Amino acid sequence: MVRCPKCDSTWKLGAKRCPLCGAPLDLEERTPERRRAEPLIDPLLDLFDQTQIVHFCPQCGNETESKRAGCRPCGLPLLSDDRVVYAEGLIEPPIEVFGTRLAAGPEKTPKDLVLVGVASSFEEAEAWLREFRFLSLEVWPGSDSLDALDRQGQLALFVRSPDQLAARYVIEHVRAADPLDRPSAPAPSPRDQALFRAGKWRSFGKLREAARALEPYLEDASVLPRFLELRLACGRLREVEERAQLALKQPPSPEAHAHLLEVAGLGAALAPDGRPFGKGAKVDLASDRLGQATRLTPRSLRRGKMWCELLRVQRADSKLRSELDRLRRLNTNFLAADGPFRAEWDRLRLGPKTD
């Protein structure tokens, strides 16, 4: 008989693990030199989700074990995120998600929100938000939809009425870090600074402010698509269509050209009210543009998924099956999880092909 070191139950010799708690039973038979460090884990803990960080390529979406090395085929530095977020990104249809959010309009917020402060920069706003999170105070940044005033270069912060005293105390006593206290580093170019500021303002929902940060650099072929993305998120579909049509007459570099085709195709796939593939959407034009973007950047998983959405709407099953198969070979995880693309792949693989 052998005794379980965890739950103290006894079992016949030869059993490797305790049938009750799952603990290994042969610990005493191992020599110290060959004993392997194996924690005693309760099997019930597997019922709970455990956070796991995934390192993956921002273009093809493939996982990499170590973050120190970038994606070799794409030559890009890796991103890191929770596995749940990574898995949702694989199965998320970009056009449907973007269009649905745009058509739904601003998110609903509590009616008892109170303005507690206006940050003069995003650095100051981030300092306040870190303190709010530490105190478990729920705060709403003044996005374009929440803040009626277009405060240029500023961010308003709102909280619910019961939290306004604590929030105002934080705002009165917390200040942004002095830039002189940061370690010295080469100053980025004005273009890179504008891209950084635009990304920060966009994360707060200040889309107009983010677009203003990029306006001085629209002559740069890589900046214009980002600017058009912001205008598209503001619902300026006609403006995006006109600017993209004009810019596509003089194709820039392949990557910038593909990015511009992606934004133009996304705008053409939306109806005037923002609904994806709704009445007034130019699905054929959008499919043509996304197809060109995919051919220019064949390792872009996002653009391939967008083209698949359009091929599904066009009922081009032969092209859709070929593209899904290509993306499956590009990223083995693409069709591993249940989602709209997996459903289309199963339908095409099991059913008759039509075009």
Secondary structure by P-SEA (a helix, b strand, c coil): cccccccccccccccccccccccccccccccccccccccccccccccbbbbbbbbbbccccccccccccccccccbbbbbbcaaaaaaaaaccaaaaaaaaaaacccccccccccccccccaaaaaaaaaaaaaacbbbbcccccccccccccbbbbbbcccaaaaaaaaaacccccccccccccccccaaaaaaaaaaaaaaacaaaaaaaaaccccccaaaaaaaaaaaaaacaaaaaaaaaaaaacccccaaaaaaaaaaaaaaaaccccccccccccaaaaaaaaaaaaaaaccccaaaaaaaaaaaaaacaaaaaaaaaaaaaaacccccccccaaaaaaaaaaaccccc
